[in-house]
Amino acid sequence: MQVNVRLFAALRERAGAAEVELELPPGASVGDALSRLSHLTEGVPVVMAVNQEYAEPELRLAAGDELALIPPVSGGSVAALHARVTEEPLGLDALVERVRDPHAGAIVTFLGVTREVDELDYEAYRDMAQRKISEIVAAALERHGLCAAAAEHRVGRVPLSEPSVAIAVSAPHRDAAFAGGREIIDAIKAQAPIWKKEEGEWVAGTTPQPHA
């Protein structure tokens, strides 16, 4: 079956066209289509829409459906978001520079630091964690009308009082900046595949919700 795929912004430029036709087997899902288009979406978190309604990857497609791949809309550029999982020490200065914007009247930052113990040890399913953090940041950009947002998570050993996670967001007004920053850190803790060991024991956490 044939599905019409609409592309926007950076995705349109990569493809050299605003629309492409995709041939898929009967019963194929949105996720199947997205896998076929991975050469276009690499490094760009996207939201999918089918016939102008947001759609989950499991949704089955029908011949003639219109599938739209929607990159982050806030700020008009994928440069408005940054996500990284790293073994390097974290800091806020570089993140603040990343989110500076002439339209922003507020910049909110957050550091999550090791407390009460000599160190914490973090392990991550690194590629998936970085992709998930990118998706979380992109969703917050759109939902709260942020100018830009950045999030980084450290893995490996994180000594006492050093940060394991750092977030910076900018927005025209402070309410949106605070709400966007809070959403990002809460979602990272709930959804990113990152585990924490404290004094030799893995810390119990939250089972990720696939469609949260």
Buried (B, 14 or more C-beta within 10 A) or exposed (E): BEBEBBBBBBBBEBBEEEEBEBEBEEEBBBBBBBEBBEEBBEEBBBBBBBEEEEBEBEBEBEEEBBBBBBBBBBBEEBEBBBBBBBEEEBEBEEBBEBBEBEEBEBBBBBBBBBEEEEBBBBBBBBEEBBBBBBBBBBBBBBEBBBBBBBBBBBBBBBEEEBBBBBBBBBBBEEEBBBBBBBBBBEBBBBBBBBBBBEEEEEEEEEEEEEEE
